[in-house]
Amino acid sequence: MYNPWLIAPAKPSADLAAHTLGKHLRQRSRKVAVAIIGIDAEIAEKTRTHLYATSWDFGKLAVRDLGNLRKTTPDFIIPLLRELHSANITPILIGGSDRAFEAQYLAFAELNRQVSLLQVDRTISLSPQGAADGVLDNAVHEKGRRRFHLTHLGAQQHLIDPAILELCEGQAYEAVSLGPARGDLSAMEPLLRDADLIGLNIRAIGHNEAPARSGFHPSGFSLQEATQLAYYAGNSDKLSSFGLYGLDLSAGTPTDVELTSAAYAQLAWYFLHGFSRRQGDFPVSSKGMLEYVVDLEGFNRLTFWRSPRSNRWWVQVPAQGRKGEERHRLVPCTYQDYLTASGKQTLPDRLVAAFRRFA
């Protein structure tokens, strides 16, 4: 079905242990939930070497490695991603250049009127006025109807043009810099749960754990923290596309390249780990969710929802917010957000900004 776009990968080594991921890949299964796809073939093959050797801890999750793209131009990637989304298959995209992230969100936009995209990177690849060729420019500076909501995690403030942060503030986008994100990683879970698609650039991780990438920037998330973000991403029932970018095969020593491709594999593993433990929460189903109503000044009555399956929380956009698709109108939040609203009679800034998107 996908042969026009993809070249089949090499078979996993016969020497792999029985408990490994490489031994559990479903090469011929018609029912596929997650597909591994190499955008950059050489990077993907190095990642597979490490990923195939990891343990299988995903139950009956149907994972298939579809191979590598025959071409890497956006006009070639977009139709494949549209086809995968239509078939309800979530791709793990393994690439080098984050220009593929642009194709990732543009493909999704052709299937949905509104898209929430999230990027994890040390910089925000965006020009304040749309004059430069930033990866996010087509999402932010598109003329006409607004199709995208942007969330960005991990930007290092000394690398960011203040005008970009002002733009994010004015558009009610969410940009959480590295320090606050690391300070309370669990508070990032609702942001990842609100995303339709995610691109994680390996540059967001500290240099020592992922050295084969561009630039000389020592700080970032630890790999352990990044794998937690990958788990949150996989565990979100709303997420339909996950991309790994930033590995540069020409940067550093062969050992640096192997270490960074192993980091790719670890991130992919934790994404699969989260995916295999999805609970079927909103937007898959809101059945059985528990309602909590808060009388809050300025909002009249505000409704929170909790899923007894996962104990995760959402807040409903107030009735006066009529814009936006219905599936976006339950905004992921935390139990602490509910306590702040009900106990302190205040609404966290993030939720106030979220409501602005529907005004």
C-alpha positions as a printed Julia matrix, in Angstrom:
359×3 Matrix{Float64}:
   0.0     0.0    0.0
   2.86    2.38   0.82
   5.37    1.02  -1.71
   5.23    4.12  -3.96
   6.63    6.19  -1.1
   8.86    3.82   0.86
  11.79    1.43   0.57
  11.52   -1.51   2.94
  14.05   -1.57   5.8
  16.6    -4.3    6.32
  15.33   -7.18   8.43
  16.32   -7.11  12.11
  19.37   -9.17  12.96
  18.71  -12.86  13.54
  20.98  -12.64  16.59
  18.56  -10.44  18.54
  17.21  -11.91  21.76
  13.62  -13.1   21.82
  12.5   -10.29  24.13
  13.67   -7.47  21.86
  11.63   -5.02  19.83
  13.24   -6.22  16.62
  11.79   -9.69  17.18
   8.28   -8.35  17.81
   7.84   -6.05  14.82
   4.78   -7.04  12.83
   6.05   -6.97   9.29
   2.89   -8.31   7.64
   0.09   -7.3    9.99
  -2.73   -5.4    8.29
  -3.7    -3.72  11.53
  -1.01   -1.18  12.37
  -1.21    1.39  15.17
   2.3     2.87  15.0
   4.62    2.98  12.01
   8.36    3.71  12.07
   9.43    5.75   9.04
  12.89    6.94   8.12
  13.0    10.37   6.51
  16.78   10.35   6.4
  17.71    6.74   5.55
  21.2     6.7    7.06
  20.06    8.26  10.33
  17.08    5.91  10.49
  19.25    2.84   9.96
  21.61    3.85  12.76
  18.62    4.47  15.01
  17.1     1.08  14.14
  20.3    -0.69  15.18
  19.81    0.61  18.71
  16.01    0.54  18.77
  15.66   -3.06  17.58
  17.9    -4.21  20.45
  15.68   -2.65  23.15
  13.18   -4.72  25.07
   9.58   -5.23  23.99
   7.28   -3.88  26.7
   4.31   -2.81  24.63
   1.86   -5.69  25.03
  -0.21   -6.26  21.89
   0.59   -2.89  20.33
   0.83   -3.31  16.55
   4.11   -1.65  15.52
   5.47   -1.89  12.01
   8.62   -0.52  10.44
   7.55    0.75   7.02
  11.06    1.66   5.92
  12.62    4.79   4.45
  11.24    7.48   2.16
  12.26    7.27  -1.49
  12.43   11.08  -1.61
  12.61   13.66   1.16
  10.99   16.69  -0.45
   7.9    18.09   1.34
   5.61   17.45  -1.64
   6.61   13.78  -1.41
   6.26   13.47   2.38
   2.88   15.2    2.71
   0.75   12.7    0.73
   2.19    9.78   2.71
   1.44   11.44   6.04
  -2.1    12.24   4.89
  -2.58    8.59   3.96
  -1.28    7.37   7.31
  -3.54    9.73   9.22
  -6.56    8.62   7.2
  -5.7     5.02   8.12
  -5.41    5.98  11.81
  -1.71    5.07  11.88
   0.6     7.19  14.03
   4.06    7.6   12.46
   7.34    7.95  14.3
   9.38   10.0   11.84
  13.17    9.71  12.06
  14.97   12.53  10.31
  17.88   14.92  10.36
  16.79   18.33   9.13
  13.8    19.77  10.94
  12.47   21.06   7.62
  10.56   17.78   7.64
   8.63   19.1   10.65
   7.13   21.68   8.3
   5.88   18.89   6.04
   4.65   17.06   9.13
   2.31   19.85  10.2
   1.29   20.92   6.69
   0.18   17.36   5.91
  -1.96   17.26   9.02
  -3.47   20.67   8.29
  -4.97   19.37   5.06
  -7.04   16.89   7.06
  -8.2    19.14   9.91
  -9.36   22.72   9.94
  -7.36   23.49  13.06
  -4.18   21.86  14.32
  -2.28   22.11  17.6
   1.41   21.6   16.97
   4.2    21.39  19.54
   7.92   21.71  19.02
  10.69   20.88  21.49
  13.93   22.67  20.61
  16.57   24.98  22.05
  15.45   27.76  19.71
  12.13   28.85  18.2
  12.56   28.51  14.45
  10.4    31.49  13.61
  10.92   34.98  12.23
   9.0    37.82  13.93
   7.59   39.23  10.7
   7.67   36.16   8.47
  10.56   37.58   6.46
  12.96   34.7    7.09
  12.54   31.03   6.26
  11.83   29.6    9.71
  10.41   26.1   10.04
   7.38   27.49  11.89
   6.75   30.47   9.59
   4.12   28.68   7.48
   2.16   27.89  10.63
   2.35   31.33  12.23
   2.43   33.79   9.34
  -0.06   32.12   7.02
  -2.52   34.65   5.62
  -6.25   34.17   6.05
  -7.95   31.76   8.43
  -5.88   30.72  11.41
  -5.25   26.97  11.22
  -2.55   26.39  13.81
  -1.98   26.73  17.52
   1.67   26.64  18.54
   3.28   25.38  21.72
   7.04   25.44  22.17
   9.09   23.82  24.93
  12.74   24.14  25.88
  13.83   27.38  24.24
  16.96   28.85  25.83
  16.3    32.49  26.47
  19.78   33.7   25.54
  19.23   32.31  22.02
  15.8    33.82  21.34
  14.92   37.13  19.74
  12.64   38.9   22.29
  10.36   39.9   19.41
   9.51   36.22  18.89
   8.43   35.88  22.52
   6.3    39.01  22.13
   4.71   37.48  19.03
   3.89   34.29  20.95
   2.35   36.31  23.77
   0.25   38.39  21.39
  -1.07   35.32  19.55
  -1.82   33.35  22.76
   0.8    30.78  21.78
   2.54   28.91  24.58
   6.32   29.16  24.86
   7.84   27.55  27.95
  11.57   28.14  28.19
  14.05   25.54  29.39
  14.26   26.6   33.05
  10.53   26.56  33.86
  10.03   23.37  31.83
  12.73   21.54  33.77
  11.52   23.04  37.04
   8.21   21.17  36.83
   8.29   18.6   34.06
   4.94   17.1   35.05
   3.3    20.47  34.34
   4.32   20.01  30.68
   2.1    16.92  30.33
  -1.13   18.87  29.6
   0.67   20.87  26.9
   1.84   17.7   25.18
  -1.63   16.17  25.63
  -3.14   19.14  23.79
  -0.99   18.59  20.67
  -2.05   16.89  17.45
   1.56   16.48  16.39
   5.0    16.91  17.97
   8.49   17.5   16.63
  11.35   16.89  19.07
  14.73   18.24  18.01
  17.71   16.53  19.6
  19.29   19.99  20.02
  16.93   20.46  22.97
  19.02   17.91  24.92
  22.31   18.76  26.64
  25.38   18.31  24.46
  26.99   15.53  26.52
  24.11   13.12  25.9
  23.46   14.01  22.26
  26.64   15.51  20.81
  26.12   14.89  17.05
  24.17   18.02  16.21
  24.8    21.54  14.98
  26.15   24.36  17.12
  28.04   24.64  20.39
  25.38   24.86  23.05
  26.09   22.79  26.18
  22.81   23.04  28.08
  19.37   21.54  27.56
  17.01   18.9   28.86
  18.66   15.76  30.19
  17.93   12.7   28.08
  15.93   11.29  30.99
  13.73   14.41  30.99
  13.31   14.24  27.22
  12.23   10.6   27.41
   9.59   11.63  29.95
   8.29   14.17  27.43
   8.31   11.44  24.76
   6.29    9.19  27.07
   3.75   11.97  27.67
   3.49   12.43  23.9
   2.89    8.76  23.21
   0.36    8.5   26.03
  -1.83   11.27  24.58
  -4.91    9.99  22.75
  -5.02   13.21  20.72
  -1.53   12.93  19.27
  -1.32   11.57  15.71
   2.26   12.23  14.62
   5.7    12.25  16.32
   8.97   13.34  14.72
  12.62   13.18  15.82
  15.0    15.65  14.22
  18.39   17.32  14.58
  20.95   14.5   14.38
  23.84   15.57  12.14
  25.99   12.69  10.9
  28.82   15.07  10.0
  29.02   16.55  13.5
  31.47   15.02  15.94
  33.17   11.64  16.03
  31.71    8.26  15.07
  31.16    7.69  18.78
  29.22   10.96  19.0
  27.0     9.83  16.13
  26.37    6.43  17.73
  25.56    8.04  21.08
  23.1    10.46  19.5
  21.4     7.78  17.4
  21.08    5.72  20.6
  19.37    8.77  22.16
  16.97    8.8   19.18
  16.21    5.14  19.82
  15.59    5.77  23.5
  13.16    8.6   22.73
  11.3     6.4   20.23
  11.11    3.58  22.8
   9.55    5.8   25.46
   7.07    7.17  22.93
   6.01    3.59  22.2
   5.9     2.86  25.93
   3.48    5.74  26.44
   1.44    4.79  23.37
   0.97    1.22  24.55
  -0.55    2.56  27.76
  -3.12    4.91  26.26
  -6.4     4.98  28.16
  -8.87    5.94  25.44
  -9.55    9.34  27.04
 -10.8    12.44  25.28
 -10.95   12.97  22.33
 -11.35    9.23  21.76
 -14.21    9.11  24.25
 -15.63   11.35  26.98
 -17.84    8.55  28.3
 -17.67    8.19  32.06
 -15.77   11.42  32.66
 -16.6    13.14  35.94
 -17.82   16.75  36.0
 -16.67   19.4   38.51
 -18.31   22.83  38.37
 -16.56   25.88  39.84
 -18.19   29.27  40.38
 -15.45   31.66  39.36
 -15.75   35.42  39.13
 -15.46   36.6   35.55
 -16.38   33.2   34.13
 -19.72   32.58  35.86
 -19.52   28.79  36.05
 -16.45   26.9   34.88
 -16.58   23.17  34.21
 -13.66   20.81  34.8
 -13.64   17.17  33.75
 -11.67   14.25  35.17
 -11.17   10.85  33.58
 -11.4     8.04  36.17
  -9.45    5.85  33.73
  -6.29    7.94  33.79
  -7.04   10.56  36.48
  -6.24   13.26  33.93
  -8.05   16.62  33.89
  -9.54   18.98  31.28
 -11.32   22.33  31.55
 -14.15   23.25  29.22
 -13.88   26.45  27.22
 -16.64   28.81  28.48
 -19.83   28.94  26.43
 -19.04   32.39  25.01
 -16.02   30.89  23.26
 -17.66   29.85  20.0
 -14.67   29.73  17.68
 -12.61   26.63  17.12
 -13.37   22.98  16.59
 -15.22   21.13  19.33
 -12.39   18.66  19.87
 -10.18   21.56  21.02
 -12.73   22.95  23.47
 -11.71   20.67  26.29
  -8.32   22.07  27.23
  -5.97   19.67  29.06
  -5.03   20.86  32.53
  -3.86   19.53  35.9
  -5.51   18.75  39.21
  -3.58   21.7   40.62
  -5.28   23.96  38.05
  -8.64   22.79  39.37
  -7.56   23.41  42.98
  -6.32   26.9   42.08
  -9.63   27.75  40.42
 -11.86   26.27  43.12
  -9.8    27.16  46.19
  -8.03   30.41  45.33
 -10.66   31.68  42.89
  -8.05   32.4   40.23
  -7.34   30.82  36.88
  -3.77   29.98  35.86
  -2.33   32.23  33.15
  -2.0    29.3   30.76
  -5.74   28.6   30.82
  -6.61   32.28  30.48
  -4.43   32.36  27.36
  -6.06   29.14  26.1
  -9.53   30.7   26.4
  -8.33   33.69  24.36
  -7.93   31.39  21.36
 -11.69   30.85  21.3
 -12.84   34.41  21.96
